[in-house]
Amino acid sequence: MPQVATALFPRRRPAGRARRVDWANLADEELLQLRMCDLRLELRHSPVQRYVQRLYDELDGRGIRFRPHVWLSEEWFSPDGIPGIAVPFYLAHPRLMRLERKMTREVEGGNSNWFMRILRHEAGHAIDSAYRLRRRAHWRALFGPASTPYRSRYRARPASRHHVQHLGDWYAQSHPTEDFAETFAVWLAPRSGWQRRYKSWPALRKLRFVQQVAGELGAETPPVRSRDRIEPLHYNQRTLAQHYRSKLARMRTYRGLLADRMLGRLFSPQQDRRALTAATLLRSNKPRLLAYLIRSTSVDRYGAHQVLRTAISRSERLQLYVSGSQRESLRKTRIMLRRLVRLYMRSQGLRLRA
């Protein structure tokens, strides 16, 4: 998830910082009024540091000497041309993770597996910037031109085998640089079994390219060694309330029209005091629903997970509730999800948010 380096800040701290506030014990309403910079979060004193070290160990295990620098910011990103990684501030403290979950209903990177998947992806962007890989003819032949414009939405082809499956929503299909970052993340992950999993896929050529490049450049000093940090948290004057207002506004553009229609026919928007939410029904039965979809549709686990994830997310956004018995609703849910999977996997132009 790269970001163009347009707001460069020096690394020294500004003078006149406000006095330290014991914000961890504040109520949500009070916490939201604080500025980002007044949180005074430090990477080295946070849970994030152990994941960064784990990434470095994985790179070392693959013979790659390069170490992307990491800092705290508002969101996950790796700036174009700067071989580093920004990690969202809320992952640096449990209190902020609780606030993030309340405000957005999820914490992106909120468990060790999810955190490392995103971190490896961002490391792919940093490696690309550090060694200027996108300038190579072979890189462009495999992934496409990095100059392709970024768009707010992209068309995913769920049945395609030309891209790896790593982060959600078939994200490798969103842009050539994301394709490379996703491929790098799959290659880097310990025990990913990529040779076996992608054995008959055209995407295997991309994975072999990453392996070849890592072998060639792993021990070399990269030509781009900038340690600049873009939009670091300790210079951010926005309040948490301002941050979440803009973030929630972006999230309202989330895709899901097909899922919305099918969910709307099955569940009710009318709230009953004793009614179970549709999202709770789906989430509490997730393992069984995934197993059913894989068995009944022959879809792979990744595809089944993406459809169920979309159904849960859209049910929450639409505030849908179960009407009637849970047993009957679950039976109808299985039928609806099976149909949704088949429609998605046949799609040659599923529009998703980048």
C-alpha positions in Angstrom: 0.0 0.0 0.0 2.4 2.7 -1.1 1.9 6.4 -0.7 3.5 9.2 -2.7 6.0 11.1 -0.6 4.4 14.5 -0.6 4.6 15.5 3.1 8.2 15.1 4.3 9.0 15.9 7.9 12.4 16.1 9.7 13.1 13.5 12.4 13.8 15.9 15.3 11.1 16.6 17.7 9.2 20.0 17.7 9.7 22.4 20.6 6.9 23.4 23.0 5.1 20.0 23.2 2.1 19.9 25.4 2.4 18.3 28.8 2.0 14.5 29.0 -1.6 13.3 29.5 -2.5 9.9 31.1 -4.8 9.3 28.2 -5.0 5.5 28.6 -7.6 6.0 31.4 -9.7 8.6 29.5 -13.2 7.9 28.4 -13.6 7.6 24.6 -15.2 11.0 24.3 -12.2 12.6 26.0 -9.6 10.5 24.2 -11.1 11.5 20.8 -10.3 15.2 21.6 -6.6 14.6 21.9 -4.2 15.4 19.1 -2.2 12.5 17.6 1.1 14.2 18.5 0.0 14.4 22.2 -0.2 10.6 22.4 3.6 10.6 22.5 3.8 7.1 21.3 7.2 5.5 20.7 7.8 2.6 18.4 10.5 1.0 20.5 8.3 1.0 23.6 5.3 -0.6 21.9 4.2 -4.1 20.9 5.0 -3.2 17.3 8.8 -3.5 17.9 8.7 -7.3 18.3 7.0 -7.7 15.0 9.5 -5.4 13.3 12.3 -7.6 14.7 10.5 -10.7 13.5 10.4 -9.2 10.0 14.1 -8.5 10.1 14.8 -12.1 11.2 12.7 -13.3 8.2 14.6 -11.1 5.8 17.9 -12.3 7.3 16.7 -15.9 6.9 16.2 -15.3 3.2 19.7 -13.8 2.8 18.4 -10.2 2.5 20.6 -7.7 4.3 18.3 -4.7 3.7 16.2 -3.5 6.7 13.3 -1.2 6.0 12.9 1.5 8.7 9.6 1.7 10.5 7.7 4.5 12.1 4.2 5.3 13.5 1.6 7.2 11.4 -2.1 7.2 10.8 -2.4 4.3 8.5 -0.4 1.4 6.9 1.7 2.6 3.9 5.1 2.6 2.3 5.9 5.8 0.5 6.9 5.6 -3.2 10.7 6.1 -3.4 11.3 5.8 0.3 12.3 2.2 1.5 10.4 2.3 4.8 7.1 1.4 6.4 4.5 3.4 8.3 2.5 1.4 10.9 -0.9 2.7 12.2 -0.7 4.3 15.6 -3.5 2.3 17.2 -1.3 -0.9 17.0 1.1 0.7 19.5 -1.2 0.5 22.5 -4.1 -1.7 23.7 -6.2 1.3 24.6 -6.0 2.6 21.1 -6.8 -0.8 19.6 -10.0 -0.8 21.7 -10.9 2.6 20.4 -10.2 1.6 16.8 -12.4 -1.5 17.1 -15.3 0.6 18.5 -15.0 3.2 15.8 -14.4 1.0 12.8 -15.5 -2.4 14.0 -12.2 -4.0 13.2 -8.5 -3.5 13.9 -6.4 -4.0 10.7 -3.4 -5.9 11.8 -4.9 -6.6 15.2 -3.4 -10.1 15.7 0.1 -11.4 15.1 -0.8 -13.3 11.9 -2.6 -10.4 10.4 0.1 -7.9 11.5 2.9 -10.0 9.9 0.9 -10.5 6.6 0.6 -6.7 6.2 4.1 -6.0 7.4 5.5 -8.5 4.8 3.4 -6.8 2.1 4.7 -3.4 3.0 8.3 -4.8 3.1 7.7 -5.8 -0.5 7.0 -2.1 -1.4 10.1 -1.0 0.6 12.3 -3.6 -1.2 10.9 -2.4 -4.6 11.9 1.2 -3.7 15.3 0.3 -2.2 16.5 -1.6 -5.2 14.4 0.2 -7.9 13.1 -3.1 -9.1 10.2 -1.6 -11.0 12.6 -0.2 -13.5 13.6 -3.7 -14.7 12.2 -4.9 -17.9 11.5 -8.3 -16.5 9.6 -6.7 -13.5 7.4 -4.8 -16.0 6.8 -7.8 -18.2 5.5 -9.8 -15.2 3.6 -7.3 -13.2 2.9 -4.4 -15.6 4.1 -0.8 -15.6 4.3 0.8 -12.2 3.2 4.1 -13.8 -0.3 2.7 -14.2 -2.6 5.2 -12.4 -3.9 4.2 -9.0 -7.7 4.2 -8.9 -10.1 4.3 -5.9 -11.7 1.1 -7.2 -10.5 -1.9 -9.2 -11.9 -4.8 -11.1 -11.0 -8.1 -9.5 -11.3 -11.5 -11.2 -11.8 -14.0 -8.5 -11.2 -17.0 -10.7 -7.8 -15.6 -12.0 -4.7 -17.6 -11.4 -2.3 -14.9 -12.5 -2.0 -13.4 -9.1 -1.2 -14.7 -5.6 -3.8 -14.7 -2.9 -2.6 -13.0 0.3 -4.4 -10.0 1.7 -8.2 -9.7 1.3 -10.3 -8.8 -1.7 -7.9 -10.2 -4.3 -5.7 -7.2 -3.6 -2.8 -8.3 -5.8 -5.1 -7.4 -8.8 -5.5 -3.8 -7.8 -2.2 -2.4 -9.2 1.2 -3.7 -10.5 3.1 -2.5 -7.4 0.5 -4.2 -5.2 0.9 -7.4 -7.3 4.7 -7.3 -6.6 4.2 -6.6 -2.9 1.7 -9.4 -2.5 4.0 -11.8 -4.4 6.9 -10.8 -2.2 4.9 -11.3 1.0 3.8 -14.8 -0.1 7.5 -15.7 -0.9 8.8 -14.3 2.4 6.4 -16.0 4.7 7.9 -18.9 6.6 6.4 -22.3 5.6 4.1 -20.7 3.0 4.5 -23.7 0.7 4.3 -21.4 -2.3 6.0 -23.9 -4.7 3.3 -26.4 -4.0 0.3 -24.1 -3.7 0.9 -22.2 -6.9 2.5 -25.1 -8.8 0.1 -24.9 -11.8 -0.6 -21.2 -11.6 0.8 -18.6 -14.0 1.6 -16.6 -10.8 4.4 -19.1 -10.1 6.6 -17.2 -12.6 6.3 -14.1 -10.4 7.2 -15.9 -7.3 10.3 -17.4 -9.0 11.2 -13.9 -10.1 11.1 -12.7 -6.5 13.3 -15.6 -5.4 15.8 -14.9 -8.2 16.0 -11.2 -7.4 16.4 -11.9 -3.7 19.3 -14.2 -4.4 21.0 -11.6 -6.7 20.5 -8.5 -4.5 20.1 -9.9 -1.0 23.7 -9.1 0.1 24.0 -5.9 -1.8 23.6 -2.4 -0.4 20.5 -0.9 -2.0 21.0 2.3 -4.1 18.1 4.0 -2.3 18.9 4.3 1.4 16.7 7.2 2.5 15.6 7.1 6.2 13.0 9.8 5.8 9.7 9.3 7.5 6.5 10.6 5.9 3.6 11.9 8.0 5.1 10.7 11.4 2.7 10.7 14.3 4.6 13.1 16.5 4.1 15.9 14.0 0.4 15.2 13.4 -1.8 18.0 14.7 -5.1 16.3 13.9 -7.3 15.1 16.8 -8.4 11.5 17.0 -11.9 12.7 16.3 -10.9 14.3 13.0 -9.0 11.2 12.0 -12.0 9.0 12.5 -14.4 11.3 10.8 -12.3 11.2 7.6 -11.7 7.5 8.0 -15.3 6.6 8.4 -16.2 8.8 5.4 -13.8 6.8 3.3 -15.2 3.5 4.5 -18.8 4.4 3.5 -17.7 4.0 -0.1 -17.2 0.3 0.5 -18.3 -2.1 -2.2 -20.9 -4.8 -1.9 -24.0 -4.0 -4.0 -24.5 -7.6 -5.0 -24.0 -8.8 -1.4 -26.3 -6.0 -0.2 -29.2 -7.1 -2.3 -28.9 -10.7 -1.3 -28.4 -10.0 2.4 -31.4 -7.5 2.3 -33.7 -10.3 1.1 -32.6 -12.7 3.9 -32.3 -10.4 6.9 -34.4 -7.6 8.3 -33.4 -3.9 8.9 -36.0 -3.7 11.7 -34.5 -4.0 15.1 -36.2 -6.2 17.7 -35.0 -5.9 21.3 -34.3 -9.6 21.4 -33.2 -10.0 17.8 -29.7 -11.4 16.9 -27.7 -9.3 14.5 -27.0 -10.9 11.1 -23.3 -10.2 11.6 -23.3 -12.1 14.9 -25.0 -15.1 13.3 -22.5 -15.2 10.4 -19.5 -14.7 12.7 -20.4 -17.2 15.3 -20.9 -19.9 12.6 -17.9 -18.9 10.5 -15.9 -22.2 10.6 -19.0 -24.3 9.6 -20.0 -21.9 6.9 -16.5 -21.8 5.4 -16.3 -25.6 5.4 -19.8 -25.8 3.8 -18.9 -23.3 1.0 -15.6 -25.1 0.2 -17.4 -28.4 0.1 -20.4 -27.4 -1.9 -18.9 -25.0 -4.4 -15.4 -26.2 -4.9 -14.1 -22.7 -4.2 -10.7 -22.4 -2.5 -10.5 -21.3 1.1 -9.3 -17.8 0.1 -12.4 -17.2 -2.1 -14.8 -18.6 0.5 -13.2 -16.4 3.2 -13.5 -13.2 1.1 -17.2 -13.8 0.4 -18.0 -14.5 4.0 -15.9 -11.5 5.1 -17.9 -9.3 2.8 -21.2 -10.7 4.0 -20.3 -10.0 7.7 -19.0 -6.5 6.9 -22.0 -5.5 4.9 -24.4 -6.9 7.4 -22.8 -4.7 10.0 -22.9 -1.6 7.8 -26.5 -2.2 6.9 -27.5 -3.0 10.5 -29.4 -6.2 9.6 -31.1 -8.5 12.0 -32.2 -12.1 12.1 -36.0 -12.5 11.7 -37.5 -15.8 12.7 -35.7 -18.8 14.1 -31.9 -18.9 14.0 -31.9 -22.5 12.7 -34.0 -21.5 9.7 -32.0 -18.3 9.1 -28.8 -20.4 9.1 -30.2 -22.8 6.6 -31.2 -19.9 4.3 -27.8 -18.2 4.9 -26.0 -21.3 3.6 -28.0 -21.2 0.4 -27.5 -17.4 0.0 -23.7 -17.7 0.6 -23.4 -20.6 -1.9 -25.1 -18.6 -4.6 -23.0 -15.5 -3.7 -19.8 -17.5 -4.0 -20.7 -18.9 -7.4 -21.7 -15.4 -8.7 -18.4 -14.0 -7.4 -16.2 -16.7 -8.8 -17.8 -16.4 -12.2 -17.4 -12.6 -12.2 -14.9 -11.1 -14.6 -15.3 -7.6 -13.3 -15.9 -7.5 -9.6 -15.5 -3.9 -8.5 -13.7 -3.5 -5.2 -12.3 -0.6 -3.2 -8.5 -0.1 -3.4 
